[in-house]
Amino acid sequence: MSDGKLVRPPQVTMAAWVTIVGSAFLVLTVFDTVANLRSLDTRTSVEETLGSPPLDGLGLGVERALSLMHVMAVVAAACATAAAILGWQVLRRNTLARVALSVLVVPLFVAGIVTGGFLSSMVAVSVVLLWSRPARDWFNGIAPAAPPSPPPPRDPALGPPPFSGFGTLPPQEGALVAGSVPDHPYAVRPRPVVQACILTWAFSSMVLGTVLVSGLALALDSSVLQEAYASDPVLADAGLSLDDVRLTAAVFAGLFGVWAIVALVLGVLTYRRHEWARITLIVSAAVAGALSLVAAIALPVVLMLTAACALTVVQLVRPASTAWFTDRPVERNP
């Protein structure tokens, strides 16, 4: 069926408008949050929160907490503005807008906590609806299947319907019989999916190995971290002690290690043809690519990881990959 005859599913319409309206209100909420960020009530609330567990052991001052909240508010406003634009493009059946919105919703959800988290959570839930089966069919140009029509009523005068052995021909040799299933036309795993999984396994293993080796090295010899702390006066000026830096490094190492393990598992599930794993792996690779691109400013070698993440996303969204996961043929231009 042509694209002009496709009817937009209600899930997509609701998700797109919730994203647009929720993002607009989130921007307005950010302006209000930033305007009252330095008020006495906000300072008192932040001070009480920092003095309660589990934040009391971080040693985070009120000024630093307010500065962090300011940055998160700016990030939330920027992400919400982009999300509103992408939500409008989603209504126009823009596939790239749906993928970009799915990636953008991760920092939007995290940064939106500074405004209370309700609006950012609402947008995040609406984006999930864009990956439901009716929404995927609509974005891929597939019209919903028409319900089967009921069989016409049989005239009783014609007698009972024929049965095998009387009034019907015997099944021919080699013909399909009831209950038989033909070979699946997409049983062969596409090459882009294989390449994406190999990239995921290779670079996730590399990241996990780097985290483990670095953690072991710091555990056996802490002089490297001490020298780095002594050579960077910004850390001391910010009020961070050597123990704070060590704890922060351990937390980030743990997060990246767990992330690498999750990516390895997602690669296996994607290889085994789980659609939700493919979508999750696309989002994971996109976020990892963006973070590695920022880290490449200080460490250019990380660009290898950026390129691998970008290639993984490209391979998993190719038409051959999508058709294999969704049991649909690839549309070819004449």
C-alpha positions as CSV (number, residue, x, y, z in Angstrom):
1,M,0.0,0.0,0.0
2,S,1.3,3.5,-0.8
3,D,2.5,5.8,1.9
4,G,-0.4,8.2,1.3
5,K,-2.9,5.5,2.3
6,L,-1.2,4.7,5.6
7,V,-3.2,5.7,8.7
8,R,-1.1,6.9,11.6
9,P,-1.6,4.6,14.6
10,P,-3.1,6.3,17.7
11,Q,-0.1,5.2,19.7
12,V,2.2,7.4,17.5
13,T,-0.1,10.4,17.6
14,M,-0.4,10.3,21.4
15,A,3.3,9.7,21.9
16,A,4.3,12.5,19.6
17,W,1.9,15.1,21.1
18,V,2.8,14.1,24.7
19,T,6.5,14.5,23.7
20,I,5.8,18.0,22.2
21,V,3.6,19.3,24.9
22,G,5.6,17.7,27.7
23,S,8.9,19.1,26.4
24,A,7.4,22.6,26.0
25,F,6.2,22.5,29.6
26,L,9.6,21.1,30.7
27,V,11.4,24.2,29.1
28,L,9.1,26.5,31.0
29,T,9.7,24.6,34.2
30,V,13.5,24.9,33.7
31,F,13.2,28.7,33.4
32,D,11.3,28.7,36.7
33,T,13.9,26.4,38.3
34,V,16.8,28.5,37.2
35,A,15.2,31.7,38.3
36,N,14.7,30.4,41.9
37,L,17.9,28.4,42.0
38,R,19.7,30.9,44.3
39,S,16.7,31.6,46.5
40,L,16.9,31.0,50.2
41,D,14.3,28.3,50.1
42,T,16.2,26.4,47.4
43,R,19.5,26.7,49.3
44,T,17.8,25.4,52.5
45,S,16.3,22.5,50.7
46,V,19.6,21.6,49.0
47,E,21.4,21.8,52.3
48,E,19.0,19.5,54.0
49,T,19.2,17.0,51.2
50,L,23.0,17.0,51.2
51,G,22.9,16.5,54.9
52,S,20.7,13.4,54.7
53,P,21.9,9.9,53.7
54,P,23.0,8.7,51.2
55,L,24.3,12.1,50.0
56,D,25.8,13.1,53.4
57,G,29.0,11.1,52.7
58,L,29.8,12.7,49.3
59,G,31.2,15.9,50.8
60,L,29.4,18.0,48.2
61,G,28.9,21.6,49.1
62,V,25.8,23.7,48.6
63,E,27.5,25.9,46.0
64,R,28.8,23.0,44.0
65,A,25.4,21.3,44.2
66,L,23.6,24.4,42.9
67,S,26.1,24.8,40.1
68,L,25.5,21.1,39.1
69,M,21.8,21.7,39.2
70,H,22.2,24.7,37.0
71,V,24.1,22.7,34.4
72,M,21.5,19.9,34.5
73,A,18.7,22.5,34.0
74,V,20.4,23.9,30.9
75,V,21.0,20.4,29.5
76,A,17.3,19.5,30.2
77,A,16.1,22.7,28.4
78,A,18.3,22.0,25.4
79,C,17.2,18.4,25.2
80,A,13.5,19.3,25.7
81,T,13.7,21.8,22.8
82,A,15.2,19.3,20.5
83,A,12.7,16.7,21.6
84,A,9.8,19.0,20.8
85,I,11.2,19.5,17.3
86,L,11.8,15.7,16.8
87,G,8.3,15.0,18.1
88,W,6.8,17.1,15.3
89,Q,9.0,15.3,12.8
90,V,7.7,11.9,14.2
91,L,4.2,13.0,13.2
92,R,5.5,13.3,9.7
93,R,6.7,9.7,9.7
94,N,10.4,10.6,9.9
95,T,12.3,7.4,10.9
96,L,15.5,9.2,11.8
97,A,13.6,11.5,14.1
98,R,12.3,8.5,16.0
99,V,15.8,7.1,16.4
100,A,17.2,10.5,17.4
101,L,14.4,11.0,19.9
102,S,15.0,7.6,21.4
103,V,18.7,8.5,22.0
104,L,17.9,12.0,23.2
105,V,15.4,10.8,25.8
106,V,18.2,9.3,27.9
107,P,20.0,12.6,28.9
108,L,16.6,14.3,28.9
109,F,15.3,11.9,31.5
110,V,18.5,12.2,33.7
111,A,18.8,16.0,33.5
112,G,15.0,16.4,34.0
113,I,15.4,15.1,37.5
114,V,16.4,18.7,38.5
115,T,12.8,19.8,37.7
116,G,11.2,17.0,39.6
117,G,11.4,14.3,37.0
118,F,7.7,14.0,36.2
119,L,7.7,15.7,32.8
120,S,10.9,14.0,31.7
121,S,9.5,10.6,32.8
122,M,6.3,11.3,30.9
123,V,8.3,12.0,27.7
124,A,10.4,8.9,28.2
125,V,7.4,6.7,28.5
126,S,5.8,8.2,25.4
127,V,9.0,7.5,23.4
128,V,8.7,3.9,24.3
129,L,5.3,3.8,22.6
130,L,7.0,4.7,19.3
131,W,8.6,1.2,19.2
132,S,5.3,-0.7,19.6
133,R,4.4,-3.1,16.7
134,P,1.8,-0.8,15.1
135,A,4.2,2.1,15.3
136,R,7.0,0.1,13.7
137,D,4.8,-1.0,10.9
138,W,3.7,2.6,10.2
139,F,7.3,3.9,10.1
140,N,8.3,1.0,7.8
141,G,5.5,1.8,5.4
142,I,3.5,-1.4,6.2
143,A,-0.3,-1.1,6.3
144,P,-2.1,-3.0,9.0
145,A,-3.4,-6.4,7.9
146,A,-7.2,-6.4,7.3
147,P,-9.1,-8.7,9.6
148,P,-10.1,-12.0,7.9
149,S,-13.7,-12.0,6.5
150,P,-16.0,-14.6,8.0
151,P,-16.9,-17.6,5.7
152,P,-20.2,-17.3,3.8
153,P,-23.1,-19.2,5.3
154,R,-23.6,-22.6,3.7
155,D,-26.9,-23.6,2.2
156,P,-28.2,-26.6,4.2
157,A,-29.7,-28.0,1.0
158,L,-26.2,-28.5,-0.4
159,G,-25.5,-31.1,2.2
160,P,-22.5,-31.4,4.5
161,P,-19.1,-30.0,3.4
162,P,-16.8,-32.6,1.7
163,F,-14.3,-34.4,3.7
164,S,-11.1,-36.2,2.9
165,G,-11.8,-39.4,1.0
166,F,-15.2,-38.2,-0.3
167,G,-15.7,-35.2,-2.5
168,T,-12.1,-34.0,-2.3
169,L,-8.9,-34.8,-4.1
170,P,-6.1,-36.5,-2.1
171,P,-3.2,-34.3,-1.3
172,Q,-0.5,-34.3,-3.9
173,E,2.9,-35.5,-3.1
174,G,5.1,-32.7,-1.9
175,A,2.2,-30.3,-1.3
176,L,1.8,-28.5,2.0
177,V,-0.6,-30.2,4.4
178,A,-2.3,-28.6,7.4
179,G,0.0,-27.6,10.1
180,S,3.1,-27.6,7.9
181,V,5.3,-24.5,7.9
182,P,7.4,-23.4,4.9
183,D,11.0,-22.4,5.3
184,H,11.3,-18.9,6.7
185,P,12.3,-16.5,3.9
186,Y,14.6,-14.6,6.3
187,A,16.2,-17.5,8.1
188,V,19.6,-16.4,7.0
189,R,21.1,-13.8,9.4
190,P,21.9,-10.6,7.5
191,R,25.6,-9.6,7.3
192,P,25.0,-6.1,8.8
193,V,23.6,-7.8,12.0
194,V,26.6,-10.1,12.2
195,Q,29.0,-7.2,11.8
196,A,27.2,-5.0,14.4
197,C,27.3,-7.9,16.9
198,I,31.0,-8.5,16.2
199,L,31.8,-4.8,16.7
200,T,29.8,-4.8,20.0
201,W,31.5,-7.9,21.3
202,A,35.0,-6.6,20.3
203,F,34.8,-3.1,21.7
204,S,32.8,-4.0,24.8
205,S,35.4,-6.6,25.7
206,M,38.1,-4.0,25.1
207,V,36.3,-1.5,27.4
208,L,35.7,-4.2,30.1
209,G,39.3,-5.3,29.9
210,T,40.6,-1.7,30.2
211,V,38.4,-1.1,33.2
212,L,39.6,-4.3,34.9
213,V,43.3,-3.7,34.2
214,S,43.0,-0.1,35.3
215,G,41.2,-1.0,38.5
216,L,43.8,-3.7,39.3
217,A,46.6,-1.3,38.6
218,L,45.2,1.4,40.9
219,A,44.6,-1.2,43.6
220,L,48.2,-2.4,43.5
221,D,49.8,1.0,43.0
222,S,48.0,4.2,43.9
223,S,51.0,6.4,43.2
224,V,49.7,7.1,39.6
225,L,46.4,8.5,41.0
226,Q,48.3,10.5,43.6
227,E,50.6,12.0,41.0
228,A,47.6,12.9,38.8
229,Y,45.9,14.6,41.8
230,A,49.0,16.5,42.8
231,S,49.6,17.7,39.2
232,D,46.0,19.0,38.8
233,P,45.3,22.0,41.1
234,V,41.8,22.3,39.9
235,L,40.7,19.2,41.9
236,A,42.1,20.7,45.1
237,D,40.6,24.1,44.4
238,A,37.2,22.4,43.9
239,G,37.4,21.0,47.4
240,L,38.0,17.4,46.3
241,S,40.3,15.3,48.4
242,L,42.3,12.4,47.1
243,D,39.8,10.0,48.6
244,D,37.0,11.8,46.7
245,V,38.9,11.4,43.5
246,R,39.5,7.7,44.2
247,L,35.9,7.1,45.0
248,T,34.7,8.9,41.9
249,A,37.1,7.0,39.7
250,A,35.9,3.7,41.2
251,V,32.2,4.6,40.6
252,F,32.8,5.5,37.0
253,A,34.9,2.4,36.4
254,G,32.1,0.3,37.9
255,L,29.5,2.0,35.7
256,F,31.5,1.5,32.5
257,G,32.2,-2.1,33.4
258,V,28.6,-2.9,34.0
259,W,27.7,-1.0,30.8
260,A,30.2,-3.1,28.8
261,I,28.8,-6.3,30.3
262,V,25.2,-5.3,29.4
263,A,26.4,-4.4,25.9
264,L,27.9,-7.9,25.5
265,V,24.6,-9.5,26.6
266,L,22.6,-7.3,24.2
267,G,24.9,-8.3,21.4
268,V,24.2,-12.0,22.1
269,L,20.4,-11.4,22.3
270,T,20.5,-9.3,19.1
271,Y,22.4,-12.1,17.3
272,R,19.6,-14.4,18.5
273,R,17.0,-12.2,16.9
274,H,15.4,-10.3,19.8
275,E,13.9,-7.1,18.4
276,W,13.9,-5.3,21.8
277,A,17.6,-6.1,22.2
278,R,18.3,-4.5,18.8
279,I,16.6,-1.3,19.8
280,T,18.3,-1.2,23.2
281,L,21.7,-1.9,21.6
282,I,21.1,1.0,19.1
283,V,20.3,3.4,21.9
284,S,23.3,2.1,24.0
285,A,25.7,2.5,21.0
286,A,24.4,5.9,20.2
287,V,24.9,7.2,23.8
288,A,28.3,5.5,24.1
289,G,29.3,7.1,20.8
290,A,28.3,10.6,21.9
291,L,30.1,10.2,25.3
292,S,33.3,8.9,23.6
293,L,33.2,11.8,21.1
294,V,33.3,14.2,24.0
295,A,36.1,12.2,25.7
296,A,38.1,12.3,22.4
297,I,38.8,15.9,23.0
298,A,41.2,14.9,25.7
299,L,42.1,11.5,24.4
300,P,41.9,11.3,20.6
301,V,42.4,7.5,20.5
302,V,38.8,7.1,21.9
303,L,37.6,8.1,18.4
304,M,38.0,4.4,17.5
305,L,35.2,3.7,19.9
306,T,33.1,6.5,18.5
307,A,33.5,5.1,15.0
308,A,32.6,1.6,16.1
309,C,29.5,2.8,17.9
310,A,28.4,4.8,14.8
311,L,29.0,1.8,12.5
312,T,27.0,-0.4,14.9
313,V,24.0,1.9,14.8
314,V,24.2,2.2,11.0
315,Q,24.3,-1.6,10.5
316,L,21.4,-2.3,12.9
317,V,19.1,0.3,11.2
318,R,19.7,-0.9,7.7
319,P,16.6,-2.2,5.8
320,A,18.0,-5.7,5.6
321,S,18.5,-5.8,9.4
322,T,15.0,-4.3,10.1
323,A,13.4,-6.8,7.7
324,W,15.1,-9.7,9.4
325,F,13.9,-8.7,12.9
326,T,10.3,-7.8,11.8
327,D,9.6,-10.6,9.4
328,R,9.1,-8.3,6.5
329,P,10.6,-8.2,3.0
330,V,13.0,-5.4,2.0
331,E,11.4,-2.8,-0.1
332,R,13.6,-2.2,-3.2
333,N,13.3,0.7,-5.6
334,P,12.6,-0.3,-9.2
